[in-house]
């Protein structure tokens, strides 16, 4: 099982910092599949990177 709670990520290179993820909770049970659908720029890859620990979540402003 994969469980991540209260994921928050901002882009500190913009002024003011751009909020990419804010308070996301995700639970994927063993044997389940997850599909991420959304418009361009919605943060789909960022969510997957943070969930897989490739990237670290950061607290927003």
C-alpha positions in Angstrom: 0.0 0.0 0.0 1.2 3.5 -0.8 -0.2 6.3 1.3 0.9 10.0 1.2 -0.9 12.7 3.1 -1.0 16.5 3.0 1.5 16.7 0.1 2.4 20.3 -0.6 4.9 21.6 -3.2 5.7 25.1 -4.4 8.0 26.5 -7.1 10.3 28.9 -5.1 11.8 30.3 -8.3 8.8 32.4 -9.1 7.7 35.6 -7.3 5.5 35.0 -5.4 6.2 31.2 -5.2 3.8 29.2 -7.3 1.7 26.6 -5.5 1.9 23.3 -7.4 0.4 20.9 -4.9 -1.6 21.9 -1.8 -2.8 19.4 0.8 -3.1 16.4 -1.5 -4.0 13.0 0.1 -3.5 9.8 -1.9 -3.9 6.2 -1.0 -3.3 3.3 -3.4 -4.1 -0.1 -2.1 -2.1 -3.2 -3.1 -3.3 -4.3 -6.6 -5.0 -1.0 -7.4 -4.0 1.2 -10.3 -3.8 5.0 -10.2 -4.6 7.2 -13.2 -3.7 10.9 -13.1 -5.7 13.0 -15.6 -5.7 16.8 -15.9 -4.9 19.8 -18.1 -1.4 20.7 -19.0 0.3 22.4 -16.0 -1.9 20.8 -13.4 1.0 19.1 -11.6 0.5 15.5 -12.6 4.2 14.6 -13.0 5.0 16.6 -9.8 2.5 14.5 -7.9 4.0 11.3 -9.2 7.6 12.4 -8.4 6.7 13.4 -4.9 4.7 10.2 -4.3 7.6 8.1 -5.6 10.2 10.0 -3.5 12.1 11.1 -6.6 11.3 14.7 -5.5 10.7 16.0 -1.9 7.5 17.8 -0.9 8.0 21.3 0.5 5.9 23.4 2.7 4.3 26.3 0.9 4.0 29.9 2.0 
